[in-house]
């Protein structure tokens, strides 16, 4: 992963408490792996027309 990709969430979460969730499920709470897959597939299909796939 590019350094810039790693640094962006570090910068944006510098004031977030250690135990706080950064990525949550659509209705809040823990995002489980099966939920992440659905969200990732949706996001990647929506970004494809912009060359971001």
ROGUDREN-890898 format. One line per 4 residues: number of its first residue (from 0); their letters; for each residue y, z, x of N, C-alpha, C, O. Coordinates in steps of 0.05 Angstrom, whole numbers, plus 5000, padded with zeros to 4 digits. Atoms other than C-alpha are relative to their C-alpha. Layout:
<drennus>
NUM> A> Y Z X Y Z X Y Z X Y Z X | ...
</drennus>
This chain:
<drennus>
0> XXXX> 4977 5000 5017 5000 5000 5000 5025 5000 5018 5026 5014 5038 | 4975 5002 4984 5069 4983 5026 5015 5027 5000 5014 5042 4980 | 4985 4974 4998 5112 5042 5050 5020 5003 4978 5023 5025 4967 | 4980 4998 5021 5165 5025 4999 4988 5008 4973 5000 5021 4957
4> XXXX> 5014 4993 5025 5114 5032 4943 4993 5030 5000 4994 5043 4979 | 5006 4972 4997 5094 5101 4969 5025 5017 4998 5025 5039 4986 | 4976 4985 4999 5165 5124 4980 5015 5002 4973 5027 5023 4967 | 4986 5000 5026 5192 5106 4911 4992 5024 4983 5010 5039 4974
8> XXXX> 5007 4977 5016 5152 5158 4872 5007 5026 5014 5013 5046 5000 | 4993 4975 4986 5164 5210 4926 5030 5006 4996 5037 5029 4991 | 4971 4996 5005 5240 5200 4919 5005 5008 4971 5021 5027 4967 | 4995 4995 5029 5238 5200 4843 4989 5027 4991 4997 5037 4970
12> XXXX> 5012 4975 5008 5196 5264 4840 5006 5023 5018 4993 5044 5016 | 4994 4979 4980 5228 5305 4894 5008 5027 4986 5003 5048 4998 | 4993 4975 5014 5254 5356 4842 4980 5008 4979 4985 5027 4964 | 5020 4994 5020 5191 5357 4800 4982 5023 5012 4973 5021 5034
16> XXXX> 5017 4979 4990 5151 5422 4806 4972 4990 5007 4963 4970 4996 | 5026 5010 4989 5084 5415 4843 4979 4997 4978 4963 4978 4980 | 5021 5002 5020 5041 5427 4781 5007 4982 4976 4992 4980 4957 | 4991 5016 5023 5081 5381 4735 4986 4972 5001 4981 4961 5023
20> XXXX> 5012 5026 5002 5049 5316 4711 5021 4979 5005 5043 4981 4994 | 4982 5023 4995 5082 5252 4736 4994 4977 4981 5012 4966 4968 | 5009 5021 5018 5041 5202 4697 4985 5013 4977 4966 5028 4982 | 5012 4987 5023 5023 5224 4627 4989 4979 4980 4995 4956 4982
24> XXXX> 5011 5017 5021 4984 5196 4569 5023 4992 4981 5044 5005 4981 | 4978 5010 5017 5025 5157 4517 5012 5022 4982 5036 5022 4976 | 4990 4978 5017 5030 5220 4473 5004 5026 5016 5006 5047 5004 | 4997 4977 4983 5038 5267 4532 4973 5011 5009 4952 5002 4999
28> XXXX> 5024 4988 4990 4987 5308 4569 4987 4984 5022 4999 4965 5033 | 5014 5012 4977 4936 5287 4621 4991 4972 4993 4981 4966 4971 | 5009 5028 5003 4923 5213 4630 4973 4997 5014 4971 4999 5038 | 5027 5003 4989 4849 5204 4639 4995 4972 5009 5010 4954 5002
32> XXXX> 5005 5026 4988 4819 5146 4677 4996 4978 4980 5006 4955 4984 | 5003 5022 5020 4799 5107 4614 5026 4993 4987 5031 4969 4981 | 4973 5006 5010 4870 5113 4588 5016 4984 5020 5032 4967 5013 | 4985 5014 4979 4898 5090 4654 4992 4971 5001 5009 4954 5004
36> XXXX> 5009 5028 4999 4855 5028 4653 5013 4983 4978 5022 4961 4983 | 4987 5014 5022 4882 5008 4584 5030 4995 5006 5040 4973 5001 | 4971 5002 4995 4954 5021 4605 5005 4979 5022 5023 4963 5021 | 4998 5019 4978 4945 4983 4671 4996 4972 4991 5011 4954 4999
40> XXXX> 5005 5027 5009 4914 4923 4638 5022 4989 4982 5030 4966 4985 | 4978 5009 5017 4969 4920 4586 5025 4994 5017 5038 4973 5013 | 4976 5004 4983 5024 4927 4639 4997 4975 5017 5015 4959 5020 | 5004 5023 4983 4993 4875 4685 5001 4974 4985 5011 4954 4995
44> XXXX> 4999 5025 5016 4984 4824 4629 5029 4994 4992 5036 4970 4990 | 4972 5005 5008 5057 4833 4608 5017 4992 5024 5037 4978 5020 | 4984 5007 4976 5082 4826 4680 4992 4973 5012 5007 4962 5028 | 5009 5025 4988 5042 4763 4696 5020 4977 4997 5023 4962 5016
48> XXXX> 4981 5022 5002 5094 4714 4668 5023 5002 5020 5037 4982 5025 | 4978 4996 4981 5143 4743 4718 4991 4999 5029 5006 5004 5047 | 5011 5002 4973 5097 4732 4777 4993 5027 5013 4992 5029 5037 | 5005 4973 4990 5081 4806 4783 4970 5008 4996 4964 5032 4997
52> X> 5028 4993 5004 5006 4802 4772 4985 5004 5025 4961 5010 5024
</drennus>
